[in-house]
Amino acid sequence: DWIEPLTDLKIATTFGGGRLAAELVLTLLKDGSYRKHMDLLRAKLARAMGETSAHLKAIGVMPWIDQPAGLFLWCRLPDGVDAAEVARRALADNIVLAPGNAFSLSGTASRFLRFNVAQCADERIFKVLEAAMAR
């Protein structure tokens, strides 16, 4: 009997965000903390993009589009190398790769891999990738 009215009351009294959360967001926006955080994040991603791109080019994996920043880097594998097979081989070494066809409705991206540059700081990724392409 009393659960439904309590549920309605809870929904009615907490429908909007909490006052503390609103004050926190206002403070972050006003004092520049959020902007500073985002600037730092952008700089880190730009650095990671450049480093990841350079490592991949060195082993013959070419960025589809050279971009100065961002989170994801799409790359074309050398001729005759299948991304799904490379991903399977790398998985045996505990490296998870994202083959292009996982993102392609047409299934025409078998020579592409998508890299999250924020996750590519470990040199082992590139060694395992190079070995997986050579097998």
N, CA, C and O atoms as a MOPAC input file, in Angstrom:
PM7 MOZYME 1SCF
protein

 N      0.80600 1    -1.20300 1     0.00000 1
 C      0.00000 1     0.00000 1     0.00000 1
 C      0.85200 1     1.27200 1     0.00000 1
 O      0.55300 1     2.21700 1    -0.73000 1
 N      1.89600 1     1.30000 1     0.80300 1
 C      2.66000 1     2.53000 1     0.96500 1
 C      3.87300 1     2.60700 1     0.03500 1
 O      4.47900 1     3.67300 1    -0.07300 1
 N      4.25300 1     1.50600 1    -0.64600 1
 C      5.44100 1     1.51400 1    -1.50900 1
 C      5.24600 1     2.40900 1    -2.73500 1
 O      6.14500 1     3.16800 1    -3.09700 1
 N      4.09000 1     2.32300 1    -3.36600 1
 C      3.85400 1     3.12800 1    -4.56900 1
 C      3.90300 1     4.63200 1    -4.28200 1
 O      4.55500 1     5.36600 1    -5.02500 1
 N      3.22700 1     5.11800 1    -3.21900 1
 C      3.33900 1     6.55600 1    -2.92400 1
 C      4.77200 1     6.98000 1    -2.56900 1
 O      5.19800 1     8.08200 1    -2.91500 1
 N      5.51900 1     6.09300 1    -1.87100 1
 C      6.91200 1     6.41800 1    -1.54800 1
 C      7.76900 1     6.48500 1    -2.81300 1
 O      8.64100 1     7.34500 1    -2.94000 1
 N      7.51300 1     5.57500 1    -3.73600 1
 C      8.23600 1     5.58200 1    -5.00900 1
 C      7.95500 1     6.87600 1    -5.75900 1
 O      8.87100 1     7.51100 1    -6.28100 1
 N      6.68400 1     7.26400 1    -5.81100 1
 C      6.31400 1     8.52400 1    -6.47000 1
 C      6.99300 1     9.71600 1    -5.80300 1
 O      7.48200 1    10.61700 1    -6.48500 1
 N      7.02400 1     9.72300 1    -4.46800 1
 C      7.66600 1    10.81000 1    -3.73300 1
 C      9.16400 1    10.85900 1    -4.03600 1
 O      9.72500 1    11.93300 1    -4.25300 1
 N      9.80300 1     9.69900 1    -4.04900 1
 C     11.23800 1     9.62700 1    -4.33500 1
 C     11.52700 1    10.17800 1    -5.73000 1
 O     12.45800 1    10.96300 1    -5.91100 1
 N     10.73100 1     9.76900 1    -6.71200 1
 C     10.91800 1    10.25700 1    -8.07700 1
 C     10.69500 1    11.76500 1    -8.14700 1
 O     11.46200 1    12.47900 1    -8.79200 1
 N      9.65700 1    12.24200 1    -7.48800 1
 C      9.32900 1    13.67000 1    -7.52900 1
 C     10.38600 1    14.53100 1    -6.84400 1
 O     10.64800 1    15.65000 1    -7.28300 1
 N     10.99300 1    14.02300 1    -5.77600 1
 C     11.94600 1    14.83900 1    -5.02100 1
 C     13.37600 1    14.73200 1    -5.53800 1
 O     14.21100 1    15.57600 1    -5.21500 1
 N     13.66700 1    13.71700 1    -6.32800 1
 C     15.03400 1    13.56500 1    -6.84500 1
 C     15.06700 1    13.57200 1    -8.36100 1
 O     16.01900 1    13.08200 1    -8.96800 1
 N     14.03300 1    14.12400 1    -8.97400 1
 C     13.94000 1    14.11200 1   -10.42900 1
 C     15.11100 1    14.85600 1   -11.06900 1
 O     15.67300 1    14.39100 1   -12.06100 1
 N     15.47300 1    15.98200 1   -10.51900 1
 C     16.59800 1    16.74800 1   -11.04700 1
 C     17.88400 1    16.29600 1   -10.38200 1
 O     17.87400 1    15.45500 1    -9.48300 1
 N     19.00100 1    16.87100 1   -10.83900 1
 C     20.27000 1    16.54600 1   -10.21700 1
 C     20.34000 1    17.12000 1    -8.81200 1
 O     19.63600 1    18.07500 1    -8.48600 1
 N     21.17000 1    16.54800 1    -8.00600 1
 C     21.32700 1    17.03600 1    -6.64100 1
 C     21.98400 1    18.40600 1    -6.61600 1
 O     22.73900 1    18.76100 1    -7.52200 1
 N     21.69600 1    19.15700 1    -5.59000 1
 C     22.25000 1    20.51300 1    -5.45300 1
 C     23.77600 1    20.46200 1    -5.34600 1
 O     24.46500 1    21.30700 1    -5.91700 1
 N     24.29900 1    19.48600 1    -4.62400 1
 C     25.74700 1    19.37000 1    -4.47900 1
 C     26.40300 1    19.15300 1    -5.84400 1
 O     27.41600 1    19.77900 1    -6.15700 1
 N     25.82600 1    18.27200 1    -6.64600 1
 C     26.37800 1    18.00800 1    -7.97600 1
 C     26.33900 1    19.26700 1    -8.83600 1
 O     27.29500 1    19.56300 1    -9.55300 1
 N     25.24200 1    20.00300 1    -8.76500 1
 C     25.11300 1    21.23800 1    -9.54400 1
 C     26.15000 1    22.26900 1    -9.10900 1
 O     26.74400 1    22.94400 1    -9.95000 1
 N     26.36700 1    22.39400 1    -7.81600 1
 C     27.36200 1    23.34100 1    -7.29900 1
 C     28.77300 1    22.94000 1    -7.72800 1
 O     29.59400 1    23.79400 1    -8.06600 1
 N     29.04400 1    21.64900 1    -7.71100 1
 C     30.35400 1    21.15300 1    -8.11900 1
 C     30.61300 1    21.46800 1    -9.59200 1
 O     31.68800 1    21.95100 1    -9.94400 1
 N     29.64100 1    21.19800 1   -10.44300 1
 C     29.78400 1    21.49000 1   -11.87000 1
 C     29.98700 1    22.98600 1   -12.08900 1
 O     30.84600 1    23.38600 1   -12.87400 1
 N     29.21400 1    23.80200 1   -11.41100 1
 C     29.35100 1    25.25500 1   -11.53500 1
 C     30.75400 1    25.70800 1   -11.14200 1
 O     31.36200 1    26.52500 1   -11.83400 1
 N     31.26200 1    25.18300 1   -10.04300 1
 C     32.60000 1    25.55300 1    -9.57900 1
 C     33.66300 1    25.14900 1   -10.59800 1
 O     34.55900 1    25.93500 1   -10.90600 1
 N     33.56600 1    23.92300 1   -11.12200 1
 C     34.54300 1    23.45400 1   -12.10600 1
 C     34.53200 1    24.31000 1   -13.36600 1
 O     35.58100 1    24.58800 1   -13.94600 1
 N     33.35300 1    24.71900 1   -13.78000 1
 C     33.25100 1    25.55100 1   -14.97700 1
 C     33.74800 1    26.97500 1   -14.72600 1
 O     34.37800 1    27.57700 1   -15.59500 1
 N     33.47100 1    27.50000 1   -13.56100 1
 C     33.84800 1    28.87900 1   -13.26200 1
 C     35.34000 1    29.04200 1   -12.98700 1
 O     35.94100 1    30.03000 1   -13.40900 1
 N     35.94900 1    28.07600 1   -12.27900 1
 C     37.35100 1    28.27100 1   -11.89700 1
 C     38.34800 1    27.76900 1   -12.94400 1
 O     39.55800 1    27.88000 1   -12.74600 1
 N     37.85600 1    27.22400 1   -14.04600 1
 C     38.73900 1    26.79600 1   -15.12200 1
 C     39.30200 1    25.39600 1   -14.96300 1
 O     40.06900 1    24.94800 1   -15.81500 1
 N     38.94700 1    24.69400 1   -13.90200 1
 C     39.47600 1    23.34600 1   -13.67500 1
 C     39.14800 1    22.40100 1   -14.82300 1
 O     39.99700 1    21.62800 1   -15.26700 1
 N     37.92000 1    22.47000 1   -15.29600 1
 C     37.50000 1    21.56800 1   -16.37200 1
 C     38.26800 1    21.88100 1   -17.65600 1
 O     38.72800 1    20.96900 1   -18.34300 1
 N     38.40600 1    23.16200 1   -17.97900 1
 C     39.13900 1    23.55600 1   -19.18200 1
 C     40.59800 1    23.09900 1   -19.09800 1
 O     41.14900 1    22.58600 1   -20.07100 1
 N     41.21600 1    23.29000 1   -17.93300 1
 C     42.60100 1    22.86200 1   -17.75000 1
 C     42.72400 1    21.35100 1   -17.90600 1
 O     43.65700 1    20.85800 1   -18.54000 1
 N     41.78400 1    20.62700 1   -17.33000 1
 C     41.79000 1    19.16900 1   -17.44500 1
 C     41.66400 1    18.74700 1   -18.90800 1
 O     42.39600 1    17.87300 1   -19.37200 1
 N     40.73400 1    19.36900 1   -19.63000 1
 C     40.52500 1    19.01800 1   -21.03700 1
 C     41.73700 1    19.38400 1   -21.89200 1
 O     42.08300 1    18.64200 1   -22.81100 1
 N     42.38200 1    20.50600 1   -21.61000 1
 C     43.58900 1    20.89100 1   -22.34100 1
 C     44.69400 1    19.86300 1   -22.12800 1
 O     45.38500 1    19.48200 1   -23.07200 1
 N     44.85700 1    19.41900 1   -20.89200 1
 C     45.86100 1    18.40600 1   -20.57900 1
 C     45.53700 1    17.09100 1   -21.28000 1
 O     46.42500 1    16.43900 1   -21.83000 1
 N     44.27800 1    16.70800 1   -21.25700 1
 C     43.84500 1    15.47700 1   -21.91700 1
 C     44.08900 1    15.54200 1   -23.42500 1
 O     44.57100 1    14.57800 1   -24.01900 1
 N     43.76100 1    16.66600 1   -24.03600 1
 C     43.99500 1    16.83500 1   -25.48000 1
 C     45.48400 1    16.72000 1   -25.80800 1
 O     45.85800 1    16.08100 1   -26.79100 1
 N     46.32300 1    17.33300 1   -24.99200 1
 C     47.76700 1    17.28000 1   -25.22300 1
 C     48.29100 1    15.85300 1   -25.09700 1
 O     49.11500 1    15.41800 1   -25.90100 1
 N     47.81400 1    15.12600 1   -24.09000 1
 C     48.24200 1    13.73400 1   -23.91400 1
 C     47.80900 1    12.87200 1   -25.09200 1
 O     48.57600 1    12.03800 1   -25.57100 1
 N     46.57600 1    13.07500 1   -25.55900 1
 C     46.08900 1    12.30100 1   -26.70400 1
 C     46.85700 1    12.64600 1   -27.97900 1
 O     47.14900 1    11.75900 1   -28.78000 1
 N     47.18400 1    13.90800 1   -28.17400 1
 C     47.95200 1    14.30700 1   -29.35600 1
 C     49.33300 1    13.65800 1   -29.33300 1
 O     49.81700 1    13.18200 1   -30.36000 1
 N     49.95900 1    13.64100 1   -28.16800 1
 C     51.27100 1    12.99900 1   -28.02700 1
 C     51.15500 1    11.49700 1   -28.28700 1
 O     51.98500 1    10.91800 1   -28.98900 1
 N     50.12700 1    10.87300 1   -27.72200 1
 C     49.91400 1     9.43500 1   -27.92000 1
 C     49.63200 1     9.11900 1   -29.38600 1
 O     50.07300 1     8.09000 1   -29.89500 1
 N     48.89900 1     9.99900 1   -30.06300 1
 C     48.60900 1     9.79600 1   -31.48300 1
 C     49.90000 1     9.79200 1   -32.29100 1
 O     50.11500 1     8.91200 1   -33.12500 1
 N     50.75300 1    10.77400 1   -32.04200 1
 C     52.02200 1    10.85700 1   -32.76500 1
 C     52.92700 1     9.67100 1   -32.50400 1
 O     53.51700 1     9.11900 1   -33.43300 1
 N     53.04000 1     9.27700 1   -31.24300 1
 C     53.89900 1     8.14700 1   -30.88600 1
 C     53.36600 1     6.84200 1   -31.46700 1
 O     54.13000 1     6.04700 1   -32.01300 1
 N     52.06400 1     6.62000 1   -31.35100 1
 C     51.46000 1     5.39100 1   -31.87500 1
 C     51.62200 1     5.32600 1   -33.38400 1
 O     51.99000 1     4.28500 1   -33.92700 1
 N     51.35100 1     6.42300 1   -34.05700 1
 C     51.47800 1     6.47500 1   -35.51100 1
 C     52.90700 1     6.15900 1   -35.94500 1
 O     53.11000 1     5.40100 1   -36.89400 1
 N     53.88700 1     6.72300 1   -35.26900 1
 C     55.29400 1     6.48000 1   -35.60500 1
 C     55.67200 1     5.01700 1   -35.39800 1
 O     56.35300 1     4.43000 1   -36.23900 1
 N     55.23700 1     4.42500 1   -34.29000 1
 C     55.53400 1     3.00900 1   -34.02300 1
 C     54.92100 1     2.11800 1   -35.09600 1
 O     55.56000 1     1.17800 1   -35.56900 1
 N     53.69300 1     2.41100 1   -35.47300 1
 C     53.00700 1     1.58500 1   -36.47000 1
 C     53.65600 1     1.71700 1   -37.84300 1
 O     53.84800 1     0.71700 1   -38.53500 1
 N     53.99100 1     2.93200 1   -38.24000 1
 C     54.64900 1     3.13700 1   -39.53500 1
 C     55.96600 1     2.37200 1   -39.60400 1
 O     56.32800 1     1.83700 1   -40.65200 1
 N     56.68000 1     2.32500 1   -38.48200 1
 C     57.97500 1     1.64000 1   -38.43900 1
 C     57.85800 1     0.14600 1   -38.71200 1
 O     58.83000 1    -0.48000 1   -39.13400 1
 N     56.68000 1    -0.43600 1   -38.47900 1
 C     56.50200 1    -1.87500 1   -38.73500 1
 C     55.61400 1    -2.12600 1   -39.95900 1
 O     55.13900 1    -3.24100 1   -40.17100 1
 N     55.39900 1    -1.08700 1   -40.75400 1
 C     54.66800 1    -1.24700 1   -42.00600 1
 C     53.16100 1    -1.14600 1   -41.91500 1
 O     52.45700 1    -1.50100 1   -42.86000 1
 N     52.65800 1    -0.66900 1   -40.79300 1
 C     51.21300 1    -0.47500 1   -40.62000 1
 C     50.95400 1     1.02100 1   -40.80700 1
 O     51.39900 1     1.85000 1   -40.01400 1
 N     50.22300 1     1.34300 1   -41.87500 1
 C     50.08100 1     2.74000 1   -42.26900 1
 C     48.74600 1     3.34400 1   -41.84600 1
 O     47.69200 1     2.76800 1   -42.11400 1
 N     48.78500 1     4.49900 1   -41.18800 1
 C     47.53200 1     5.18300 1   -40.85800 1
 C     46.74400 1     5.48100 1   -42.13400 1
 O     47.29800 1     5.93000 1   -43.13700 1
 N     45.45600 1     5.22300 1   -42.06900 1
 C     44.58200 1     5.48500 1   -43.21100 1
 C     44.50500 1     6.98500 1   -43.44800 1
 O     44.55000 1     7.44700 1   -44.58800 1
 N     44.38900 1     7.74100 1   -42.36000 1
 C     44.39000 1     9.20500 1   -42.40400 1
 C     45.34800 1     9.66600 1   -41.31100 1
 O     45.19100 1     9.29900 1   -40.14700 1
 N     46.34000 1    10.47200 1   -41.68800 1
 C     47.23400 1    11.03800 1   -40.67200 1
 C     46.50300 1    12.18500 1   -39.99300 1
 O     46.20100 1    13.20400 1   -40.61500 1
 N     46.22700 1    12.00400 1   -38.72500 1
 C     45.51400 1    13.04800 1   -37.99000 1
 C     46.34800 1    13.47400 1   -36.79300 1
 O     47.04300 1    12.65200 1   -36.19600 1
 N     46.28700 1    14.74800 1   -36.44000 1
 C     47.13600 1    15.25300 1   -35.36100 1
 C     46.66700 1    14.86700 1   -33.95900 1
 O     47.46200 1    14.87600 1   -33.01900 1
 N     45.39800 1    14.53300 1   -33.81100 1
 C     44.87900 1    14.23000 1   -32.47900 1
 C     43.66900 1    13.32000 1   -32.60500 1
 O     43.26000 1    12.94500 1   -33.70400 1
 N     43.11200 1    12.97700 1   -31.46500 1
 C     41.95700 1    12.09500 1   -31.43700 1
 C     42.25600 1    10.87300 1   -30.59500 1
 O     43.35500 1    10.72800 1   -30.06000 1
 N     41.28100 1    10.00300 1   -30.48200 1
 C     41.41800 1     8.80900 1   -29.65800 1
 C     41.71800 1     7.56500 1   -30.48600 1
 O     42.46600 1     6.68800 1   -30.05300 1
 N     41.13500 1     7.49400 1   -31.67600 1
 C     41.28000 1     6.29100 1   -32.49400 1
 C     42.09800 1     6.56100 1   -33.74200 1
 O     42.02800 1     7.63800 1   -34.33500 1
 N     42.87900 1     5.55200 1   -34.12800 1
 C     43.70800 1     5.62100 1   -35.33000 1
 C     43.39800 1     4.39500 1   -36.18100 1
 O     43.62800 1     3.26000 1   -35.76400 1
 N     42.87800 1     4.63900 1   -37.37100 1
 C     42.58600 1     3.56000 1   -38.31100 1
 C     43.80900 1     3.34200 1   -39.17900 1
 O     44.36000 1     4.29100 1   -39.73700 1
 N     44.24200 1     2.07000 1   -39.29600 1
 C     45.44700 1     1.76900 1   -40.05400 1
 C     45.21900 1     0.62600 1   -41.03100 1
 O     44.44500 1    -0.29900 1   -40.78200 1
 N     45.93000 1     0.72900 1   -42.16300 1
 C     45.88100 1    -0.31000 1   -43.19200 1
 C     47.08300 1    -1.23100 1   -43.00400 1
 O     48.21600 1    -0.77600 1   -42.84600 1
 N     46.81200 1    -2.52300 1   -43.02500 1
 C     47.87700 1    -3.51300 1   -42.91500 1
 C     48.52100 1    -3.71900 1   -44.28400 1
 O     47.92700 1    -3.37200 1   -45.30500 1
 N     49.72500 1    -4.27900 1   -44.31400 1
 C     50.37000 1    -4.56200 1   -45.60100 1
 C     49.52200 1    -5.51900 1   -46.45300 1
 O     48.67900 1    -6.24900 1   -45.93100 1
 N     49.75700 1    -5.50200 1   -47.75500 1
 C     49.03500 1    -6.39000 1   -48.67700 1
 C     49.12500 1    -7.84000 1   -48.22300 1
 O     50.17900 1    -8.31100 1   -47.79600 1
 N     48.00400 1    -8.53300 1   -48.32500 1
 C     47.95600 1    -9.95200 1   -48.00200 1
 C     47.82500 1   -10.27800 1   -46.52600 1
 O     47.79800 1   -11.45200 1   -46.15700 1
 N     47.74400 1    -9.26900 1   -45.67800 1
 C     47.63100 1    -9.50100 1   -44.23300 1
 C     46.18500 1    -9.24600 1   -43.80900 1
 O     45.64200 1    -8.16500 1   -44.03700 1
 N     45.56900 1   -10.25500 1   -43.19000 1
 C     44.17700 1   -10.16800 1   -42.75600 1
 C     44.11200 1    -9.72700 1   -41.29200 1
 O     44.72900 1   -10.34200 1   -40.42200 1
 N     43.36600 1    -8.66800 1   -41.03600 1
 C     43.29000 1    -8.09400 1   -39.69100 1
 C     42.71000 1    -9.06400 1   -38.66700 1
 O     43.18200 1    -9.11600 1   -37.53100 1
 N     41.69500 1    -9.83300 1   -39.05300 1
 C     41.08100 1   -10.77400 1   -38.10800 1
 C     42.08000 1   -11.85400 1   -37.70200 1
 O     42.14200 1   -12.24800 1   -36.53700 1
 N     42.85100 1   -12.32400 1   -38.66000 1
 C     43.85600 1   -13.34900 1   -38.35400 1
 C     44.96000 1   -12.77500 1   -37.46300 1
 O     45.40800 1   -13.43300 1   -36.52300 1
 N     45.38900 1   -11.57200 1   -37.75400 1
 C     46.40400 1   -10.90700 1   -36.92400 1
 C     45.87200 1   -10.72700 1   -35.50300 1
 O     46.60100 1   -10.94500 1   -34.53600 1
 N     44.62000 1   -10.33600 1   -35.37700 1
 C     44.01500 1   -10.15300 1   -34.05100 1
 C     43.97100 1   -11.47200 1   -33.28900 1
 O     44.23300 1   -11.50200 1   -32.08600 1
 N     43.64000 1   -12.56500 1   -33.97900 1
 C     43.62100 1   -13.88900 1   -33.31800 1
 C     45.01600 1   -14.27100 1   -32.82200 1
 O     45.17500 1   -14.75500 1   -31.70200 1
 N     46.00000 1   -14.05300 1   -33.65100 1
 C     47.37700 1   -14.38700 1   -33.25900 1
 C     47.83500 1   -13.53300 1   -32.07100 1
 O     48.46500 1   -14.04300 1   -31.14400 1
 N     47.52400 1   -12.25800 1   -32.10200 1
 C     47.93100 1   -11.36000 1   -31.01300 1
 C     47.23200 1   -11.72000 1   -29.70700 1
 O     47.80700 1   -11.57400 1   -28.62800 1
 N     46.00000 1   -12.18600 1   -29.80800 1
 C     45.24800 1   -12.56400 1   -28.61000 1
 C     45.94600 1   -13.69100 1   -27.84900 1
 O     45.85800 1   -13.76600 1   -26.62400 1
 N     46.63300 1   -14.55900 1   -28.57300 1
 C     47.39500 1   -15.63600 1   -27.92900 1
 C     48.49900 1   -15.07000 1   -27.03400 1
 O     48.95000 1   -15.73600 1   -26.10200 1
 N     48.93000 1   -13.84100 1   -27.31900 1
 C     49.93700 1   -13.15400 1   -26.49900 1
 C     49.30500 1   -12.09900 1   -25.58900 1
 O     49.97900 1   -11.18800 1   -25.10900 1
 N     47.99700 1   -12.24200 1   -25.36400 1
 C     47.24100 1   -11.34100 1   -24.47700 1
 C     47.21100 1    -9.88500 1   -24.94400 1
 O     47.14000 1    -8.96700 1   -24.12800 1
 N     47.26500 1    -9.68500 1   -26.23900 1
 C     47.10600 1    -8.35600 1   -26.82700 1
 C     45.79900 1    -8.37300 1   -27.61100 1
 O     45.61900 1    -9.19200 1   -28.51300 1
 N     44.89200 1    -7.47200 1   -27.26600 1
 C     43.59300 1    -7.40500 1   -27.93700 1
 C     43.65300 1    -6.31600 1   -29.00000 1
 O     43.90100 1    -5.14800 1   -28.70100 1
 N     43.42100 1    -6.71900 1   -30.24700 1
 C     43.38400 1    -5.78200 1   -31.36700 1
 C     41.96600 1    -5.70800 1   -31.91000 1
 O     41.17400 1    -6.63200 1   -31.72600 1
 N     41.65100 1    -4.61500 1   -32.57300 1
 C     40.30200 1    -4.39700 1   -33.10900 1
 C     40.33900 1    -4.45000 1   -34.63300 1
 O     40.67700 1    -3.45800 1   -35.28000 1
 N     39.98900 1    -5.61500 1   -35.21700 1
 C     39.98500 1    -5.71700 1   -36.68000 1
 C     38.88900 1    -4.85300 1   -37.29600 1
 O     37.80600 1    -4.70000 1   -36.73200 1
 N     39.19200 1    -4.29700 1   -38.45400 1
 C     38.28400 1    -3.36500 1   -39.11100 1
 C     36.89500 1    -3.89700 1   -39.37300 1
 O     35.92300 1    -3.15000 1   -39.25800 1
 N     36.77000 1    -5.17200 1   -39.72300 1
 C     35.44600 1    -5.71200 1   -40.03700 1
 C     34.52100 1    -5.76100 1   -38.82700 1
 O     33.31100 1    -5.92500 1   -38.98300 1
 N     35.06700 1    -5.62300 1   -37.63500 1
 C     34.21000 1    -5.53900 1   -36.44300 1
 C     33.39800 1    -4.24500 1   -36.46100 1
 O     32.39900 1    -4.12400 1   -35.75300 1
 N     33.82900 1    -3.28400 1   -37.26800 1
 C     33.16000 1    -1.98500 1   -37.35200 1
 C     32.55300 1    -1.73000 1   -38.73400 1
 O     32.00400 1    -0.65600 1   -38.98300 1
 N     32.65100 1    -2.70700 1   -39.62700 1
 C     32.22100 1    -2.51300 1   -41.01100 1
 C     30.98400 1    -3.33900 1   -41.33400 1
 O     31.02400 1    -4.56800 1   -41.27800 1
 N     29.89200 1    -2.67200 1   -41.67100 1
 C     28.67800 1    -3.38700 1   -42.06900 1
 C     28.87000 1    -4.10900 1   -43.39200 1
 O     28.28600 1    -5.17100 1   -43.60900 1
 N     29.68000 1    -3.54800 1   -44.27500 1
 C     29.87800 1    -4.14300 1   -45.59900 1
 C     30.91600 1    -5.26100 1   -45.58500 1
 O     31.01300 1    -6.02400 1   -46.54700 1
 N     31.69500 1    -5.36700 1   -44.50700 1
 C     32.71600 1    -6.40600 1   -44.42100 1
 C     33.89800 1    -6.15800 1   -45.34500 1
 O     34.56500 1    -7.10100 1   -45.76900 1
 N     34.15900 1    -4.89900 1   -45.65600 1
 C     35.23400 1    -4.57000 1   -46.59800 1
 C     36.48000 1    -3.99000 1   -45.91500 1
 O     37.31900 1    -3.38000 1   -46.57700 1
 N     36.60100 1    -4.17400 1   -44.62100 1
 C     37.73100 1    -3.58400 1   -43.89000 1
 C     38.66500 1    -4.65500 1   -43.33700 1
 O     39.21600 1    -4.49700 1   -42.24800 1
 N     38.84400 1    -5.73900 1   -44.08100 1
 C     39.64900 1    -6.86100 1   -43.57900 1
 C     41.13700 1    -6.54100 1   -43.48200 1
 O     41.88200 1    -7.27500 1   -42.83400 1
 N     41.57900 1    -5.46500 1   -44.11100 1
 C     42.99200 1    -5.06400 1   -44.03400 1
 C     43.21800 1    -3.92300 1   -43.05500 1
 O     44.29800 1    -3.33300 1   -43.02700 1
 N     42.20000 1    -3.60300 1   -42.24500 1
 C     42.31200 1    -2.47000 1   -41.33100 1
 C     42.24200 1    -2.91000 1   -39.87300 1
 O     41.56200 1    -3.87600 1   -39.52800 1
 N     42.95900 1    -2.17800 1   -39.03300 1
 C     42.86300 1    -2.30800 1   -37.58300 1
 C     42.55700 1    -0.92400 1   -37.02500 1
 O     42.98900 1     0.08900 1   -37.57400 1
 N     41.80600 1    -0.89700 1   -35.92800 1
 C     41.54600 1     0.36900 1   -35.24100 1
 C     42.28700 1     0.33100 1   -33.91100 1
 O     42.13900 1    -0.61300 1   -33.13500 1
 N     43.07600 1     1.35100 1   -33.65900 1
 C     43.86200 1     1.44100 1   -32.43400 1
 C     43.32800 1     2.55700 1   -31.54800 1
 O     43.02100 1     3.64800 1   -32.02700 1
 N     43.22000 1     2.27500 1   -30.25500 1
 C     42.91900 1     3.29100 1   -29.25700 1
 C     44.28100 1     3.79200 1   -28.78900 1
 O     44.98200 1     3.09100 1   -28.05800 1
 N     44.65700 1     4.99100 1   -29.20200 1
 C     46.01600 1     5.47000 1   -28.93200 1
 C     46.29700 1     5.64200 1   -27.44300 1
 O     47.45200 1     5.60300 1   -27.02000 1
 N     45.25800 1     5.83000 1   -26.65400 1
 C     45.43600 1     5.96500 1   -25.20600 1
 C     45.85800 1     4.63900 1   -24.57300 1
 O     46.34200 1     4.61500 1   -23.44100 1
 N     45.67700 1     3.54300 1   -25.30100 1
 C     46.01900 1     2.22100 1   -24.78200 1
 C     47.27200 1     1.64500 1   -25.44400 1
 O     47.54600 1     0.45300 1   -25.30100 1
 N     48.02800 1     2.46100 1   -26.15900 1
 C     49.16400 1     1.95300 1   -26.93400 1
 C     50.52800 1     2.36300 1   -26.38600 1
 O     51.49600 1     2.42200 1   -27.14300 1
 N     50.62400 1     2.64400 1   -25.10700 1
 C     51.89900 1     3.07300 1   -24.52600 1
 C     52.87100 1     1.91100 1   -24.32500 1
 O     54.07900 1     2.12600 1   -24.23500 1
 N     52.36000 1     0.69400 1   -24.25400 1
 C     53.20000 1    -0.48100 1   -24.01400 1
 C     53.88400 1    -0.91200 1   -25.31800 1
 O     53.21200 1    -1.27000 1   -26.28500 1
 N     55.21300 1    -0.87800 1   -25.33800 1
 C     55.98600 1    -1.26500 1   -26.52900 1
 C     55.67700 1    -2.68900 1   -26.98700 1
 O     55.81800 1    -3.01400 1   -28.16600 1
 N     55.25800 1    -3.52600 1   -26.05500 1
 C     54.97500 1    -4.92600 1   -26.38300 1
 C     53.88000 1    -5.04900 1   -27.44400 1
 O     53.88700 1    -5.99300 1   -28.23300 1
 N     52.94700 1    -4.10700 1   -27.46600 1
 C     51.86400 1    -4.12900 1   -28.45400 1
 C     52.43900 1    -4.18600 1   -29.86100 1
 O     51.97800 1    -4.97100 1   -30.69000 1
 N     53.42900 1    -3.36900 1   -30.13200 1
 C     53.98100 1    -3.27300 1   -31.47900 1
 C     54.84200 1    -4.48500 1   -31.81900 1
 O     54.88000 1    -4.92000 1   -32.97000 1
 N     55.53200 1    -5.03100 1   -30.82000 1
 C     56.32200 1    -6.24300 1   -31.05200 1
 C     55.41600 1    -7.42800 1   -31.35800 1
 O     55.68300 1    -8.20000 1   -32.27900 1
 N     54.34400 1    -7.57100 1   -30.58400 1
 C     53.38800 1    -8.66200 1   -30.80900 1
 C     52.69300 1    -8.48200 1   -32.15200 1
 O     52.50300 1    -9.45400 1   -32.88400 1
 N     52.31400 1    -7.26100 1   -32.48100 1
 C     51.66000 1    -6.98800 1   -33.76200 1
 C     52.57700 1    -7.34500 1   -34.92400 1
 O     52.15200 1    -7.99700 1   -35.87800 1
 N     53.81700 1    -6.92400 1   -34.84400 1
 C     54.76900 1    -7.22800 1   -35.91600 1
 C     54.94900 1    -8.73500 1   -36.07900 1
 O     54.97600 1    -9.24200 1   -37.20000 1
 N     55.07100 1    -9.44900 1   -34.96400 1
 C     55.21800 1   -10.91200 1   -35.02500 1
 C     53.95200 1   -11.56700 1   -35.57000 1
 O     54.03800 1   -12.51900 1   -36.34600 1
 N     52.79300 1   -11.07400 1   -35.18000 1
 C     51.52300 1   -11.64400 1   -35.64500 1
 C     51.34600 1   -11.43500 1   -37.14600 1
 O     50.76100 1   -12.28400 1   -37.81900 1
 N     51.83600 1   -10.33300 1   -37.67400 1
 C     51.73900 1   -10.09900 1   -39.12200 1
 C     52.70700 1   -10.97800 1   -39.89500 1
 O     52.44700 1   -11.32000 1   -41.04800 1
 N     53.83000 1   -11.35100 1   -39.26700 1
 C     54.86300 1   -12.13300 1   -39.95200 1
 C     54.52700 1   -13.61900 1   -40.03500 1
 O     55.04200 1   -14.32100 1   -40.90500 1
 N     53.66800 1   -14.10300 1   -39.13600 1
 C     53.34800 1   -15.54100 1   -39.11900 1
 C     52.56400 1   -15.95400 1   -40.32200 1
 O     52.21700 1   -17.12700 1   -40.45900 1

